Amino acid sequence: MELLEISVLFTFFAGRLLFRQGNKSAILLKRMIPVLLLALWLPEIREVLFFILFMFLLIATDLFLLPGAAGGKYYLLLVLAVPIVPTVTRMATWLFSPESNPVSSLLFSFFNGMPLFRPLFLPDLFRQSLLIATGFIFTVEESTLLIRGVLNAIKAVPEKNGKKRERDEEEYNRGRLIGILERTFIYFLTIFGQYAAIGIVLALKSLARFKELDDRNFAEYFLIGSLLSVLFGVLPALVVMIYL
């Protein structure tokens, strides 16, 4: 996977993570800021122009044509963003003649001259770092939405008690944070090949919920959620490892 393709996915998922609430036009402008910043690093002018235009259209589609955090439209957007993006970017760059981006060369040369940043900003290592970051953002945000969508679709989420609504909301937020931390550990443990350590993460999570597992409904919800969390922690890591 080339730097341009990774840049498209990274800025798209990062924008969804950082900018979600507020006026849609304002969100569009905010999401374009990291697009413009990352465009400076692309090595060719044609890639810069295509990247900015394509990201504007993709973000606008996300905000105005396919709104909503989950559901059928959201899954359609993922199909648009993940498998189709690499093909579209490669086809589009063929339409323009290659010309070097002087800003990109200047930035890489500048950071290459700094011993502290040199390992990260070598062109190939920069691409690999961006790829790992893209997979991590997907694991943190998009996987959370996917898991929640699956649990809601099969009605596995235990019903809330109206009298304990505030407590349930706090418990939901804590559970969401635990899930994010769980997938974060699973993601990086998979990338580093420490598969056995994943079992320790799951054991710690189960230990914290041990008494609640006596409730069959909660136990089924916990098991399904944990298995989905492992799945959506491992899969992005495996995809990243393929393209590293």
N, C-alpha and C positions, 0 to 999 in steps of 0.2 A: 504494500500500500504506500503510495507516494505522499509527500508532505502536503500537497494541495488537498488530497482526499481526507487526510487526517485532520487538516485545519478546518475543513467544512464540518466534519462531525464534532470536533472539539468545541468550536465556537457555538454550534447549534445547541449541544447538550449543556454547555456552560451557561449559555444565555437563559435556557429554561430553568436552570438551577438558581441563578442569581436574580433574575428579573421575571417575576410572575404576577405581582400585584400592581394595580393601578390602571391608569388610562392606557389603552392599547397603543395609541400613537406614541406616547411617551416610552412605553416598554420597547417598541420597535426601535426608537432612537437609541435607547440604552443598550439594547442588544447589538447594535451596529458599532458601538464603541470598541469592544474587543475584536470585532471583525476588522476594523480599520487598523488597529494596533498589530494584529497578527499578520495582516496583509503586507506589512513592511518587511517581514522575514521571508516572504516567498521569493525564490531566486529569479523569476522571469516576470516581465511586465504583463504578458498575456495572462499569466496565472493570477496576478493581482487584480486585473480588470474583471476577469471571470469570477474570481472569488467574491469580490464585493457585490457584483450584480446578482450572482446566484444566491448568496446568503441573504440579500435583501428580499428576494422572491420567496426563499424558503421560510424565513422568519415571518414574513407577511402572511404566508399560507398558514403557518402555525397559529398566528394570532387572530386572523380575520375569517379564514375559510374553514379551518378545522379547530375551533375553540374547544376548551374543556381539558381537564387534567387526565381523564380516563375515558374508557368506552370505545366503541367501534371507530370513531373518528381519530382517536388518539393512536390506536393500533395501526390504522391506515397511514398516519403520519410517520410512524416508526418504519413501516415498510418503504415509504418514500425516502426517508432520511438514511437508513442503514444500507440496504442492498443496492439501491439505484444510484446513490451519490457517486461511488467510485466510477461507475460506467459513464455517467453523464459528464463528470469532470474530465475524464480522459478524452471523450469525444469532442468536448467543447474546446479544449486546448489545441486541437488539430486545426481549428479555424483561424488561428493567429500565428504569425511568424514569431519565433523565439527571440526575445531581446532581454539582455541581462538587466536585473533590477539593481541599480547602483546602491540604493539604500540598504538592501539585504546584504550585499557584499561588505558595505561599510560596517554594519552592525556585527556581522560574524567576525570580521577582522578586529573590531574593537574589543569584543569579549574574548576572542582568542588570545589577545595580548594580556589578559588579566588572569594570572595563575589560579585565582580562586574560582573563576567562572569558566575557565577553558574547557574542562571535561564536559560540561553541560552544553556548551554552545558550539561545539563542533557540529557541522551540518548533519551528519548521520546520527549522532547522539541526540541532537535536538529533535530530530524526527522520532526517534525511539522514546524519548522522554514525553513528547506530546502524545504519542500513541498510548503510553501507559496512563497518562493523565486522562485521556479520553475514556478509556475503559473504566477508570476509577470513578469518574463523574457519572457514567452510565450506571455503574453498580450502586452508587449512593442514591441517585435521584430517580432515574428511569426504572430501575429494578423495584424500587419501593412502590411506584405507581402500578407496575405490572402485577406485583404480588397482591397488592390491595385490590386490584381489579379482579384477579382470579378468586380471591377469598369472598369478595362480594358476589361474584357470579354464581358460585356454588353455595352461597349462603352459609358459609362456615364461620362467620364472625358471630360470637355470642351476642344475644340481644342485650341492650343496656337497660338498666333499671332507672326509671324516671327519677326516683328519689336520690339516686347516686350519680346523676349526670355529670356533676363537676368532678367527682372522684374518677369516674370512668374516663373523662377527657384527659385527666392527668395521667392515668394509667396507660391510655392509648399513646400519649406523647412519649412516655418512658419506654413503652414497647417499641415504638418507631425508632427511637434512638438506639435501643439495644439491637434492633435489626440492622440498622445502618452500621454500627460498630462490628457486628457479627460478619456482615458481608465484606466490610473493609479488611478484616483479618483474613477471611477466606480468600479474597481476591489476591492479596499480596502473598499469602502463603502458597497459593497455587502457582503464581508467577515464579516464586523462588523454589518451587518443587518440594515444599515441606508439607506433603499431603497428610502425613500422620498427625501433624499438629492441628489439623482441622477438627479432629475428634475431640481434642482438648477444649476447643472453643465451644463445641456443641454440648460437651459434658458440663461446662460451667453454666451455660444457659439453662440446661435442664435442671441443674442443682438449685438454681435460684427459683424455679417454678415447681419444685418437687411436690409441695403440699397441694398446690392447685390442680395437679394432674389427677386427683381423685374425682374431679368433676369430668364426666365423660365428654360433654360438649366442649369444655375448654381443652381437654387433652387432645381431641381430634383437631381442633383449631390450632393448637400449639404444634402438633405433629405436621400438619399440612403446611403451616406457615414456615416451620423450620426447614422442611425439605425444599420448599420453593426458594427459601433464602439461600440454601446451599447451591441450588441449581443456578440461580441468578447471580451468585458470587463466583462460581466456577466457570460458567460459560463465557462471560466477558473476558476473564483471564486467559482462557484457552484460545479465544479469537486473537487477543493481543499477542500471545506467544507465537501464533502462526505467522503473524506479520512482522514480528521483531527481526 
